[in-house]
Amino acid sequence: MKLHLVLGCWGREHEGFTVCHGAQNKVLDLTAQTERNTAIADHLDSHCYLYDRPLYRNVHTALYTLQGKFSENGKPIFNKTLFKLIEHFCLMHAKCGTFLRLEMKETE
């Protein structure tokens, strides 16, 4: 089974004008059963309850916490470029309503 952390937004429309169609991005692959991935998955379950439901509030804070808590020297959770894109996405799509969820799919 594949397990991904997905960052997305609902999209937004104003008076018939579509500002954003909505977007979803797989930002972290948690499929491999490594110690770090297990710790991250446990954190997402115990602090964000992502195994029960998506997170709709404090999405940026949750991602920032993952980066700070689980990055290792020379092995960040999100590389510098991706982390900047994540931050930009959160700011740009705040009015759309951002969310963070886990996506589980059977392997083909």
GROMACS elastic network, one bead per residue, 0.5 to 0.9 nm:
[ bonds ]
;  ai    aj funct       b0    kb
    1    31     6  0.70608   500
    1   104     6  0.66846   500
    1   105     6  0.56246   500
    1   107     6  0.50966   500
    1   108     6  0.88338   500
    2    29     6  0.78975   500
    2    30     6  0.75057   500
    2    32     6  0.83372   500
    2   103     6  0.79345   500
    2   104     6  0.56054   500
    2   105     6  0.51975   500
    2   106     6  0.61617   500
    2   107     6  0.60885   500
    3    28     6  0.86518   500
    3    29     6  0.62064   500
    3    30     6  0.52168   500
    3    32     6  0.85203   500
    3   102     6  0.68272   500
    3   103     6  0.57001   500
    3   105     6  0.66935   500
    3   106     6  0.89577   500
    4    26     6  0.61050   500
    4    27     6  0.73398   500
    4    28     6  0.56264   500
    4    30     6  0.55371   500
    4    31     6  0.69464   500
    4   101     6  0.83935   500
    4   102     6  0.57275   500
    4   103     6  0.52038   500
    4   104     6  0.66303   500
    4   105     6  0.87329   500
    5    25     6  0.83916   500
    5    26     6  0.57635   500
    5    27     6  0.58161   500
    5    28     6  0.50550   500
    5    29     6  0.64871   500
    5    30     6  0.72503   500
    5   100     6  0.71015   500
    5   101     6  0.59170   500
    5   103     6  0.63562   500
    6    24     6  0.64217   500
    6    25     6  0.54125   500
    6    27     6  0.57583   500
    6    28     6  0.72559   500
    6    99     6  0.81249   500
    6   100     6  0.56382   500
    6   101     6  0.52546   500
    6   102     6  0.59544   500
    6   103     6  0.67220   500
    7    23     6  0.82054   500
    7    24     6  0.56744   500
    7    25     6  0.52538   500
    7    26     6  0.64196   500
    7    27     6  0.65528   500
    7    59     6  0.83477   500
    7    86     6  0.82012   500
    7    89     6  0.88883   500
    7    90     6  0.88382   500
    7    98     6  0.73250   500
    7    99     6  0.59061   500
    7   101     6  0.67338   500
    7   102     6  0.89616   500
    8    11     6  0.89711   500
    8    22     6  0.71990   500
    8    23     6  0.51957   500
    8    25     6  0.60743   500
    8    26     6  0.86683   500
    8    89     6  0.86114   500
    8    90     6  0.87728   500
    8    93     6  0.86202   500
    8    97     6  0.84025   500
    8    98     6  0.55670   500
    8    99     6  0.53105   500
    8   100     6  0.64278   500
    8   101     6  0.83142   500
    9    12     6  0.87808   500
    9    20     6  0.87831   500
    9    21     6  0.87588   500
    9    22     6  0.52215   500
    9    23     6  0.54516   500
    9    24     6  0.66520   500
    9    89     6  0.89865   500
    9    90     6  0.87056   500
    9    93     6  0.64644   500
    9    94     6  0.80529   500
    9    95     6  0.89427   500
    9    96     6  0.57859   500
    9    97     6  0.53874   500
    9    99     6  0.58919   500
    9   100     6  0.87047   500
   10    20     6  0.82367   500
   10    21     6  0.74968   500
   10    23     6  0.70473   500
   10    24     6  0.88427   500
   10    93     6  0.87077   500
   10    96     6  0.55449   500
   10    97     6  0.57286   500
   10    98     6  0.66676   500
   10    99     6  0.79923   500
   11    18     6  0.81381   500
   11    19     6  0.72724   500
   11    23     6  0.70889   500
   11    93     6  0.78825   500
   11    95     6  0.84842   500
   11    97     6  0.73253   500
   11    98     6  0.88000   500
   12    17     6  0.86367   500
   12    18     6  0.61954   500
   12    19     6  0.54247   500
   12    20     6  0.51027   500
   12    21     6  0.66049   500
   12    22     6  0.72190   500
   12    93     6  0.88975   500
   12    95     6  0.75193   500
   12    96     6  0.51112   500
   12    97     6  0.83750   500
   13    16     6  0.61615   500
   13    17     6  0.54510   500
   13    19     6  0.54232   500
   13    20     6  0.68987   500
   13    21     6  0.81135   500
   13    96     6  0.86825   500
   14    17     6  0.51191   500
   14    18     6  0.64148   500
   14    19     6  0.70709   500
   15    18     6  0.83267   500
   18    21     6  0.67018   500
   19    96     6  0.87229   500
   20    23     6  0.80681   500
   20    93     6  0.83380   500
   20    96     6  0.74474   500
   22    93     6  0.88330   500
   22    96     6  0.76232   500
   26    29     6  0.73896   500
   26   103     6  0.86316   500
   27    78     6  0.79178   500
   27    82     6  0.80249   500
   27    86     6  0.82028   500
   28    77     6  0.78989   500
   28    78     6  0.77219   500
   29    32     6  0.77517   500
   29    37     6  0.85648   500
   30    33     6  0.74736   500
   30    34     6  0.85441   500
   30    37     6  0.55172   500
   30    38     6  0.79387   500
   30    40     6  0.81774   500
   30    41     6  0.74783   500
   31    34     6  0.86577   500
   31    37     6  0.77895   500
   32    37     6  0.69564   500
   32    38     6  0.86904   500
   33    36     6  0.82744   500
   33    37     6  0.62553   500
   33    38     6  0.63256   500
   34    37     6  0.51809   500
   34    38     6  0.60996   500
   34    39     6  0.85529   500
   35    38     6  0.51775   500
   35    39     6  0.61759   500
   35    40     6  0.86397   500
   36    39     6  0.50534   500
   36    40     6  0.61307   500
   36    41     6  0.85658   500
   36    70     6  0.71776   500
   37    41     6  0.60329   500
   37    42     6  0.84769   500
   38    41     6  0.50610   500
   38    42     6  0.60567   500
   38    43     6  0.85180   500
   39    42     6  0.50777   500
   39    43     6  0.61323   500
   39    44     6  0.86280   500
   39    70     6  0.81665   500
   40    43     6  0.50352   500
   40    44     6  0.61509   500
   40    45     6  0.85873   500
   40    66     6  0.73345   500
   40    70     6  0.71441   500
   41    44     6  0.50493   500
   41    45     6  0.61786   500
   41    46     6  0.86212   500
   41    50     6  0.88205   500
   41    51     6  0.89042   500
   42    45     6  0.50736   500
   42    46     6  0.60053   500
   42    47     6  0.83026   500
   43    46     6  0.51765   500
   43    47     6  0.56194   500
   43    48     6  0.73019   500
   43    49     6  0.85667   500
   43    66     6  0.85384   500
   44    47     6  0.55936   500
   44    49     6  0.60655   500
   44    50     6  0.57536   500
   44    51     6  0.76831   500
   44    62     6  0.85789   500
   44    66     6  0.88198   500
   45    48     6  0.56876   500
   45    50     6  0.53542   500
   45    51     6  0.56705   500
   45    52     6  0.78488   500
   46    49     6  0.57064   500
   46    50     6  0.83455   500
   47    50     6  0.83491   500
   47    62     6  0.88946   500
   48    51     6  0.84416   500
   48    52     6  0.89985   500
   48    53     6  0.87134   500
   48    54     6  0.83603   500
   48    55     6  0.66487   500
   48    62     6  0.76394   500
   49    52     6  0.54810   500
   49    53     6  0.64061   500
   49    54     6  0.77144   500
   49    55     6  0.76902   500
   50    53     6  0.50936   500
   50    54     6  0.54064   500
   50    55     6  0.65312   500
   50   100     6  0.79144   500
   50   101     6  0.59881   500
   50   102     6  0.62974   500
   51    54     6  0.78494   500
   51   101     6  0.82018   500
   51   102     6  0.69426   500
   53   101     6  0.72244   500
   53   102     6  0.85456   500
   54    99     6  0.64935   500
   54   100     6  0.56397   500
   54   102     6  0.72998   500
   55    58     6  0.77906   500
   55    59     6  0.66573   500
   55    62     6  0.89388   500
   55    98     6  0.85473   500
   55    99     6  0.54508   500
   55   100     6  0.50446   500
   55   101     6  0.63048   500
   56    59     6  0.64993   500
   56    97     6  0.73522   500
   56    98     6  0.62222   500
   56   100     6  0.66819   500
   56   101     6  0.88954   500
   57    60     6  0.84691   500
   57    61     6  0.88258   500
   57    97     6  0.86863   500
   57    98     6  0.77478   500
   57    99     6  0.73118   500
   57   100     6  0.88528   500
   58    61     6  0.51464   500
   58    62     6  0.62855   500
   58    63     6  0.88118   500
   58    98     6  0.89735   500
   58    99     6  0.88386   500
   59    62     6  0.51687   500
   59    63     6  0.63815   500
   59    64     6  0.86096   500
   59    90     6  0.77341   500
   59    98     6  0.69346   500
   59    99     6  0.62927   500
   59   100     6  0.62512   500
   60    63     6  0.51879   500
   60    64     6  0.60171   500
   60    65     6  0.84992   500
   60    86     6  0.80892   500
   60    87     6  0.69731   500
   60    90     6  0.63445   500
   60    91     6  0.87471   500
   60    98     6  0.89476   500
   61    65     6  0.60042   500
   61    66     6  0.86006   500
   62    65     6  0.51215   500
   62    66     6  0.63510   500
   62    67     6  0.87894   500
   62   100     6  0.87397   500
   63    66     6  0.50709   500
   63    67     6  0.62900   500
   63    68     6  0.86949   500
   63    83     6  0.88724   500
   63    86     6  0.84756   500
   63    87     6  0.89969   500
   63   100     6  0.88593   500
   64    67     6  0.51030   500
   64    68     6  0.62104   500
   64    69     6  0.85061   500
   64    83     6  0.86880   500
   64    87     6  0.88508   500
   65    68     6  0.51223   500
   65    69     6  0.57779   500
   65    70     6  0.81252   500
   66    69     6  0.52897   500
   66    70     6  0.56408   500
   66    71     6  0.75228   500
   66    77     6  0.72282   500
   66    78     6  0.89530   500
   67    70     6  0.58425   500
   67    71     6  0.55310   500
   67    76     6  0.67139   500
   67    77     6  0.54747   500
   67    78     6  0.66032   500
   67    83     6  0.84489   500
   68    71     6  0.59354   500
   68    72     6  0.89212   500
   68    76     6  0.85210   500
   68    77     6  0.84929   500
   69    72     6  0.85956   500
   70    76     6  0.75477   500
   70    77     6  0.66028   500
   71    74     6  0.81084   500
   71    75     6  0.59556   500
   71    77     6  0.51103   500
   71    78     6  0.81037   500
   72    76     6  0.57349   500
   72    77     6  0.79135   500
   73    76     6  0.71167   500
   75    78     6  0.84711   500
   75    79     6  0.81196   500
   76    79     6  0.58557   500
   76    80     6  0.81920   500
   77    83     6  0.88485   500
   78    81     6  0.79701   500
   78    82     6  0.58485   500
   78    83     6  0.54808   500
   79    82     6  0.53797   500
   79    83     6  0.60478   500
   79    84     6  0.86456   500
   80    83     6  0.52235   500
   80    84     6  0.62683   500
   80    85     6  0.87021   500
   81    84     6  0.52505   500
   81    85     6  0.62857   500
   81    86     6  0.86878   500
   82    86     6  0.60792   500
   82    87     6  0.86047   500
   83    87     6  0.61940   500
   83    88     6  0.85459   500
   84    87     6  0.51019   500
   84    88     6  0.61031   500
   84    89     6  0.85152   500
   85    89     6  0.59788   500
   85    90     6  0.85666   500
   86    89     6  0.50293   500
   86    90     6  0.62014   500
   86    91     6  0.87060   500
   87    90     6  0.51855   500
   87    91     6  0.63463   500
   87    92     6  0.85669   500
   88    91     6  0.52094   500
   88    92     6  0.59133   500
   88    93     6  0.83920   500
   89    92     6  0.50713   500
   89    93     6  0.58228   500
   89    94     6  0.81228   500
   89    98     6  0.88321   500
   90    93     6  0.54300   500
   90    94     6  0.57448   500
   90    98     6  0.68067   500
   91    94     6  0.54094   500
   91    95     6  0.85177   500
   92    95     6  0.76805   500
   92    96     6  0.85458   500
   93    96     6  0.50815   500
   93    97     6  0.65589   500
   93    98     6  0.64370   500
   94    97     6  0.53614   500
   94    98     6  0.60024   500
   95    98     6  0.80040   500
  105   108     6  0.88189   500
